[in-house]
Amino acid sequence: MILKLHYLDRSRAMRVTWLLEHIGLPYELIPHKRQENMHAPDELKAIHPLGKAPLLEIDGKVMTESVAMVEWIIANHAPQLAPAANSPEYADYLQWLQFSESTAMIPMVLKLITSREPTPPQQSLAYADHEIAQVYGFIDQQLSDKRYIMGEQLTGADFALAFPLMMLNMVYQGKFAHIQRYLAELAQLSSWQKAMQIEQQVLQG
Ligand SMILES: N[C@@H](CCC(=O)N[C@@H](CS)C(=O)NCC(=O)O)C(=O)O
């Protein structure tokens, strides 16, 4: 099986590099650089019409959703990173996977996009700030008595959730103590460090 990961700097692709590095699954990394307007380069449209990243080619089949990639990789190559489907934890696990790309990302994307406007629309900014306080406050509270988001064990949910938490630090550096402790814990992992090295190489390359 041949895996090709199209990687874009400052993107959700870090979910996938981190996971692939964590489980040691061989893959080819194809780096792409954002344009000045922060869009992905047009060359990605040759791989998939959406032209977004990450894109994961699995023997030529193209996946376009980073959390689905996390699920696919774990189901096929790292089942130890997911609770059993008949376990009591499974519902929470699925929920965190979905939450990481929906509830957690929506206000964060709104905040980033509106903040870049020359005259930021105050109503949208206020809405984003309110939602971020609520959603990330909830994540922070959930992490208050846990090492990882599902408990003592690192799972696919962490590979999905870390990305919006890194975005949080781009807009509100250092807020939410339990989230900061969690990110510091993840940063100890050699697979995380490798994923960050890849990010730096692509960014500077
Ligand atoms: N839901 C998709 C979102 C993909 C997405 O929006 N990717 C962003 C980077 S994180 C992108 O390619 N942005 C550049 C562009 O849209 O041109 C996923 O989870 O992979």
The ligand as an ORCA input file, in Angstrom:
! r2SCAN-3c Opt
* xyz 0 1
  N     -12.304     19.850      6.963
  C     -11.090     19.804      6.190
  C     -10.614     21.237      6.040
  C      -9.524     21.398      4.993
  C      -9.034     22.834      4.976
  O      -9.816     23.803      5.017
  N      -7.711     22.991      4.887
  C      -7.113     24.307      4.944
  C      -5.842     24.235      5.777
  S      -6.093     23.731      7.424
  C      -6.697     24.776      3.566
  O      -6.334     23.997      2.716
  N      -6.706     26.103      3.383
  C      -6.220     26.738      2.219
  C      -7.287     27.008      1.195
  O      -8.480     26.773      1.485
  O      -6.929     27.460      0.096
  C     -10.077     18.925      6.925
  O     -10.297     18.616      8.102
  O      -9.073     18.494      6.329
*
